[in-house]
Amino acid sequence: MGLFKKKEDVTQTKCKTCGLELHEPERLKRHMDKAHGHLPAKKMDPQDGGGGLW
């Protein structure tokens, strides 16, 4: 429950990216990996001229 924890010992449970407040640091880690861990897919630019299949 965390009623008797010292303020210095409290670990971070709020996501810096989206501000979501979670109950446990392990849940924050899983949230960061799942929601913010992936890189956006690179879009192919047709004006670039390269990167096609043929």
N, CA, C and O of each residue as an XYZ file, in Angstrom:
216
protein
N       0.814     -1.197      0.000
C       0.000      0.000      0.000
C       0.852      1.252      0.000
O       0.456      2.259     -0.587
N       1.995      1.220      0.632
C       2.876      2.365      0.585
C       2.564      3.454      1.595
O       2.963      4.602      1.402
N       1.858      3.119      2.671
C       1.514      4.144      3.651
C       2.705      4.576      4.490
O       2.745      5.710      4.967
N       3.668      3.698      4.675
C       4.764      3.992      5.574
C       6.095      4.182      4.853
O       7.151      4.110      5.482
N       6.061      4.421      3.562
C       7.289      4.652      2.808
C       7.783      6.076      3.034
O       6.996      7.007      3.205
N       9.085      6.217      3.031
C       9.659      7.554      3.105
C       9.530      8.217      1.749
O       9.482      7.536      0.725
N       9.475      9.524      1.732
C       9.329     10.264      0.481
C      10.522     10.029     -0.443
O      10.352      9.996     -1.661
N      11.728      9.864      0.113
C      12.915      9.667     -0.703
C      12.937      8.291     -1.364
O      13.544      8.123     -2.422
N      12.284      7.314     -0.755
C      12.310      5.952     -1.254
C      11.241      5.676     -2.307
O      11.252      4.610     -2.921
N      10.341      6.588     -2.525
C       9.263      6.378     -3.476
C       9.842      6.430     -4.889
O      10.480      7.410     -5.275
N       9.612      5.369     -5.648
C      10.105      5.318     -7.015
C       9.089      5.952     -7.942
O       7.926      6.143     -7.585
N       9.545      6.268     -9.123
C       8.698      6.965    -10.081
C       7.626      6.039    -10.631
O       7.913      4.903    -11.010
N       6.397      6.521    -10.674
C       5.300      5.743    -11.237
C       4.490      6.560    -12.228
O       3.395      6.146    -12.609
N       5.000      7.712    -12.656
C       4.295      8.542    -13.615
C       5.091      8.590    -14.908
O       6.298      8.834    -14.897
N       4.411      8.358    -16.016
C       5.052      8.337    -17.321
C       5.429      9.764    -17.727
O       4.590     10.664    -17.712
N       6.695      9.958    -18.088
C       7.155     11.286    -18.496
C       6.631     11.674    -19.875
O       6.523     12.859    -20.188
N       6.306     10.684    -20.695
C       5.875     10.955    -22.061
C       4.412     11.369    -22.142
O       4.081     12.367    -22.782
N       3.535     10.604    -21.492
C       2.103     10.880    -21.626
C       1.429     11.293    -20.322
O       0.269     11.707    -20.335
N       2.143     11.187    -19.184
C       1.585     11.626    -17.916
C       0.704     10.602    -17.220
O       0.050     10.924    -16.228
N       0.677      9.381    -17.720
C      -0.139      8.328    -17.109
C       0.436      7.936    -15.760
O       1.630      7.658    -15.649
N      -0.397      7.913    -14.743
C       0.021      7.530    -13.391
C      -0.278      6.052    -13.185
O      -1.416      5.613    -13.345
N       0.757      5.281    -12.826
C       0.618      3.849    -12.600
C       0.897      3.535    -11.141
O       1.485      4.349    -10.429
N       0.477      2.354    -10.692
C       0.587      2.006     -9.282
C       1.945      1.444     -8.897
O       2.381      1.619     -7.759
N       2.618      0.775     -9.817
C       3.883      0.122     -9.501
C       4.938      0.476    -10.537
O       4.611      0.652    -11.711
N       6.191      0.584    -10.129
C       7.262      0.888    -11.083
C       7.389     -0.164    -12.185
O       7.761      0.162    -13.313
N       7.082     -1.420    -11.866
C       7.152     -2.472    -12.885
C       6.109     -2.242    -13.972
O       6.360     -2.495    -15.150
N       4.952     -1.768    -13.570
C       3.909     -1.460    -14.554
C       4.318     -0.281    -15.430
O       4.006     -0.251    -16.620
N       5.014      0.686    -14.846
C       5.513      1.817    -15.636
C       6.505      1.333    -16.682
O       6.478      1.787    -17.825
N       7.380      0.411    -16.292
C       8.364     -0.127    -17.226
C       7.670     -0.834    -18.388
O       8.028     -0.629    -19.548
N       6.673     -1.668    -18.072
C       5.937     -2.367    -19.127
C       5.190     -1.386    -20.025
O       5.133     -1.569    -21.241
N       4.613     -0.339    -19.419
C       3.900      0.679    -20.189
C       4.848      1.390    -21.142
O       4.511      1.612    -22.305
N       6.035      1.749    -20.655
C       7.000      2.451    -21.495
C       7.430      1.577    -22.677
O       7.551      2.063    -23.801
N       7.659      0.292    -22.419
C       8.066     -0.614    -23.490
C       6.954     -0.793    -24.522
O       7.209     -0.784    -25.727
N       5.744     -0.952    -24.050
C       4.641     -1.254    -24.950
C       4.113     -0.009    -25.669
O       3.869     -0.047    -26.875
N       3.937      1.083    -24.941
C       3.303      2.261    -25.532
C       4.290      3.207    -26.208
O       3.955      3.835    -27.213
N       5.485      3.314    -25.678
C       6.426      4.309    -26.191
C       7.743      3.694    -26.657
O       8.657      4.423    -27.044
N       7.852      2.384    -26.628
C       9.112      1.733    -26.941
C       9.385      1.580    -28.419
O      10.547      1.521    -28.821
N       8.367      1.514    -29.231
C       8.592      1.296    -30.649
C       8.899      2.610    -31.366
O       8.460      3.681    -30.947
N       9.649      2.507    -32.438
C       9.915      3.671    -33.267
C       8.839      3.737    -34.352
O       8.357      2.702    -34.814
N       8.468      4.940    -34.755
C       7.469      5.027    -35.819
C       8.014      4.418    -37.115
O       9.204      4.519    -37.414
N       7.132      3.797    -37.862
C       7.546      3.166    -39.109
C       8.000      4.231    -40.101
O       7.381      5.287    -40.225
N       9.086      3.938    -40.800
C       9.618      4.883    -41.774
C       8.744      4.840    -43.021
O       8.536      3.781    -43.612
N       8.242      5.994    -43.406
C       7.402      6.066    -44.578
C       8.289      6.224    -45.804
O       9.266      6.972    -45.790
N       7.937      5.515    -46.855
C       8.697      5.611    -48.082
C       8.226      6.832    -48.857
O       7.027      7.028    -49.057
N       9.171      7.647    -49.290
C       8.862      8.857    -50.029
C       8.920      8.561    -51.529
O       9.981      8.202    -52.039
N       7.808      8.702    -52.237
C       7.845      8.405    -53.680
C       8.736      9.393    -54.443
O       9.228      9.055    -55.520
N       8.951     10.571    -53.930
C       9.810     11.568    -54.582
C      11.288     11.252    -54.408
O      12.132     11.789    -55.126
N      11.601     10.386    -53.458
C      12.987     10.048    -53.165
C      13.622      9.254    -54.302
O      14.814      9.406    -54.569
N      12.859      8.427    -54.960
C      13.362      7.654    -56.084
C      13.971      6.330    -55.709
O      14.149      5.484    -56.586
N      14.296      6.103    -54.470
C      14.918      4.859    -54.055
C      14.038      4.098    -53.104
O      13.009      4.604    -52.656
N      14.433      2.896    -52.794
C      13.745      2.114    -51.790
C      12.594      1.295    -52.322
O      11.857      0.695    -51.539
N      12.413      1.250    -53.643
C      11.345      0.443    -54.209
C      11.744     -1.022    -54.291
O      12.912     -1.372    -54.117
N      10.765     -1.869    -54.556
C      11.048     -3.293    -54.675
C      11.662     -3.647    -56.026
O      12.392     -4.635    -56.111
N      11.395     -2.879    -57.090
C      11.986     -3.169    -58.377
C      12.792     -2.007    -58.856
O      13.376     -2.064    -59.938
